Amino acid sequence: MTNENDSNTLKKIKKIHERIVITVGITMGLALSTYFFTYGMLIDRDATAMIWFQLITTVLFIFGLIFIKRLALVLTKLLLAANSECRQMLKGMTAADLEKA
């Protein structure tokens, strides 16, 4: 019975993790696409502060996309902190552990 519960808990964790990866990835991709198409407009308006904002957040988004699975695992841990079964399984889990399971 415990193996079945552990299996169900692991499936729940993986499902939530995958949804977070997809949601964060799409959100960052849309933001980067928007930045690409508004960059010329900001140059024409001489909006230096917005250009710097876009530059800094672009670098952060790229690092976020590189480490998206780790970022999603942190968000999954925060989201499932109230669930005691999930909390115990997530305690020492890494992103590589989710890929293996």
Beta strands, then each sheet from edge to edge (+ up, - down):
end
